[in-house]
């Protein structure tokens, strides 16, 4: 007798079998129904659903046999689970592997055996659906195919608990998702690729005043008032930032919204998912803030200009014969008025950037000349701090499309920062170079560098490495934030590199002006 071999994946196979939690359970009609059908169809006396455990084969369903299990060592099914297809023995008495098997030479005196391996979805074979006869048998290919089909039905039944568990988990997940979606503050619209609405969440019903059935198959443009919305869906779907538009309620009321659109594959098709947020309150607050900033800045700027002018005249013409203490106080007042004026201008620029009203007067300009102009304009400030400005440029000319005034503002911010954080007798290098179809301008100092903890906030508003009242470096903390916005509106980028104690280098890149050939 030949005992069945142990599969190489035996440990994993046994784990898969035990996870079914079916061994030693009571008989079940769902299995017995299949074995009765097989017994009748194949006209055999015995049919088993046999599960091969570590040292035994245990029968989940039995037709025509009194036993409920046998040892694995003498089992036919132990051999069958090693096969990829039906394991068929037409006459065991003539087969050297089974001729002296106790189940052949003794009860139940097996002669013919056909076992279909029961392979789970995870690939592990846990048992067989087997046909046993006590005389020689042959089966047609059609009958073998029927045995395969019945075997697949048994496999499904074996995994039914797992399938039900998965289905319950899916239902629970879907239920949770529905609960989340239904309670989101943002409205969600699902539209087909033609832009017609399929589904909405309750927030959309509340926001627009429609019942869901009223919106079904209606165009998304009925809600979102964006010209040629359907033509722009693909472009909007690629936007990283939310878009703004107006929306219309059922009663005709118009209100501002912020929305995202994403394309989502669905079977062989796709749908648009649109997330809509009412920003009426935010827009109102932004308007109030904008008006407040503009009003306050205007009311401050007018008297401040007069104060600066008056202080300048006093220091210029009336300072002769003035005591040193009085002169010092006037100079302090004049410096502070300049600083306050700078702060007001920066706040106005920030407001323009935030509201999207920062207008640029774009024209073809030579970046080399702008840089030279900026160096000259900041030479006096550098001299006050005992710092030298050195300008190097590889190209003799660097034509870009830009706003001259705004670029000079960026240069002033970067150069003044570099001077402020340089040591006395130090140098600030301004370098202009050409890289493919772009120009890069860098401003490098050799001062104290940027603290590691501050790097994450370097471009934030009002960001300053030393925010105490006693800090020696004056500034509004808005310059880098404004500079970054200006460069980005020019289609460029502003970045930096720094090592604490070894200085910092800020650089911006602008696209080269393309001339027609």
Secondary structure as the mmCIF struct_conf table of DSSP 4:
data_model
#
loop_
_struct_conf.conf_type_id
_struct_conf.id
_struct_conf.beg_label_comp_id
_struct_conf.beg_label_asym_id
_struct_conf.beg_label_seq_id
_struct_conf.end_label_comp_id
_struct_conf.end_label_asym_id
_struct_conf.end_label_seq_id
HELX_LH_PP_P HELX_LH_PP_P1 UNK A 3 UNK A 7
TURN_TY1_P TURN_TY1_P1 UNK A 8 UNK A 9
HELX_RH_AL_P HELX_RH_AL_P1 UNK A 10 UNK A 19
TURN_TY1_P TURN_TY1_P2 UNK A 20 UNK A 20
TURN_TY1_P TURN_TY1_P3 UNK A 23 UNK A 24
HELX_LH_PP_P HELX_LH_PP_P2 UNK A 25 UNK A 27
HELX_RH_AL_P HELX_RH_AL_P2 UNK A 29 UNK A 42
TURN_TY1_P TURN_TY1_P4 UNK A 43 UNK A 43
BEND BEND1 UNK A 45 UNK A 45
STRN STRN1 UNK A 46 UNK A 52
BEND BEND2 UNK A 54 UNK A 55
STRN STRN2 UNK A 56 UNK A 63
BEND BEND3 UNK A 64 UNK A 64
BEND BEND4 UNK A 66 UNK A 66
BEND BEND5 UNK A 68 UNK A 68
STRN STRN3 UNK A 69 UNK A 71
HELX_RH_3T_P HELX_RH_3T_P1 UNK A 72 UNK A 74
BEND BEND6 UNK A 76 UNK A 76
HELX_RH_AL_P HELX_RH_AL_P3 UNK A 77 UNK A 80
TURN_TY1_P TURN_TY1_P5 UNK A 81 UNK A 82
BEND BEND7 UNK A 84 UNK A 85
STRN STRN4 UNK A 87 UNK A 89
BEND BEND8 UNK A 90 UNK A 90
HELX_RH_3T_P HELX_RH_3T_P2 UNK A 92 UNK A 94
TURN_TY1_P TURN_TY1_P6 UNK A 96 UNK A 100
HELX_RH_AL_P HELX_RH_AL_P4 UNK A 102 UNK A 105
BEND BEND9 UNK A 106 UNK A 106
TURN_TY1_P TURN_TY1_P7 UNK A 107 UNK A 108
STRN STRN5 UNK A 112 UNK A 119
TURN_TY1_P TURN_TY1_P8 UNK A 121 UNK A 122
BEND BEND10 UNK A 123 UNK A 123
STRN STRN6 UNK A 125 UNK A 133
BEND BEND11 UNK A 134 UNK A 135
HELX_RH_AL_P HELX_RH_AL_P5 UNK A 141 UNK A 158
TURN_TY1_P TURN_TY1_P9 UNK A 159 UNK A 159
HELX_RH_AL_P HELX_RH_AL_P6 UNK A 160 UNK A 182
TURN_TY1_P TURN_TY1_P10 UNK A 183 UNK A 183
BEND BEND12 UNK A 185 UNK A 186
STRN STRN7 UNK A 187 UNK A 192
TURN_TY1_P TURN_TY1_P11 UNK A 193 UNK A 194
BEND BEND13 UNK A 195 UNK A 195
STRN STRN8 UNK A 196 UNK A 196
STRN STRN9 UNK A 197 UNK A 200
HELX_RH_AL_P HELX_RH_AL_P7 UNK A 202 UNK A 208
HELX_RH_AL_P HELX_RH_AL_P8 UNK A 212 UNK A 215
TURN_TY1_P TURN_TY1_P12 UNK A 216 UNK A 217
STRN STRN10 UNK A 219 UNK A 219
HELX_RH_3T_P HELX_RH_3T_P3 UNK A 220 UNK A 222
TURN_TY1_P TURN_TY1_P13 UNK A 223 UNK A 223
STRN STRN11 UNK A 224 UNK A 225
TURN_TY1_P TURN_TY1_P14 UNK A 227 UNK A 228
HELX_RH_AL_P HELX_RH_AL_P9 UNK A 229 UNK A 237
TURN_TY1_P TURN_TY1_P15 UNK A 238 UNK A 238
BEND BEND14 UNK A 240 UNK A 241
HELX_LH_PP_P HELX_LH_PP_P3 UNK A 242 UNK A 242
STRN STRN12 UNK A 243 UNK A 248
TURN_TY1_P TURN_TY1_P16 UNK A 250 UNK A 251
BEND BEND15 UNK A 252 UNK A 252
STRN STRN13 UNK A 254 UNK A 266
TURN_TY1_P TURN_TY1_P17 UNK A 267 UNK A 268
STRN STRN14 UNK A 269 UNK A 278
HELX_RH_AL_P HELX_RH_AL_P10 UNK A 280 UNK A 317
BEND BEND16 UNK A 318 UNK A 318
TURN_TY1_P TURN_TY1_P18 UNK A 320 UNK A 321
HELX_RH_AL_P HELX_RH_AL_P11 UNK A 324 UNK A 355
TURN_TY1_P TURN_TY1_P19 UNK A 356 UNK A 356
STRN STRN15 UNK A 363 UNK A 366
HELX_RH_AL_P HELX_RH_AL_P12 UNK A 367 UNK A 384
TURN_TY1_P TURN_TY1_P20 UNK A 385 UNK A 386
STRN STRN16 UNK A 388 UNK A 393
BEND BEND17 UNK A 394 UNK A 396
STRN STRN17 UNK A 399 UNK A 402
HELX_RH_AL_P HELX_RH_AL_P13 UNK A 404 UNK A 420
TURN_TY1_P TURN_TY1_P21 UNK A 421 UNK A 421
BEND BEND18 UNK A 422 UNK A 422
HELX_LH_PP_P HELX_LH_PP_P4 UNK A 423 UNK A 423
TURN_TY1_P TURN_TY1_P22 UNK A 424 UNK A 425
STRN STRN18 UNK A 427 UNK A 435
TURN_TY1_P TURN_TY1_P23 UNK A 436 UNK A 437
STRN STRN19 UNK A 438 UNK A 445
BEND BEND19 UNK A 447 UNK A 448
HELX_RH_3T_P HELX_RH_3T_P4 UNK A 452 UNK A 457
TURN_TY1_P TURN_TY1_P24 UNK A 458 UNK A 459
BEND BEND20 UNK A 460 UNK A 460
TURN_TY1_P TURN_TY1_P25 UNK A 461 UNK A 462
BEND BEND21 UNK A 465 UNK A 465
BEND BEND22 UNK A 468 UNK A 468
TURN_TY1_P TURN_TY1_P26 UNK A 469 UNK A 470
BEND BEND23 UNK A 472 UNK A 473
BEND BEND24 UNK A 477 UNK A 477
HELX_RH_AL_P HELX_RH_AL_P14 UNK A 479 UNK A 489
TURN_TY1_P TURN_TY1_P27 UNK A 490 UNK A 491
STRN STRN20 UNK A 493 UNK A 498
TURN_TY1_P TURN_TY1_P28 UNK A 500 UNK A 501
BEND BEND25 UNK A 502 UNK A 502
STRN STRN21 UNK A 504 UNK A 511
HELX_LH_PP_P HELX_LH_PP_P5 UNK A 512 UNK A 516
#
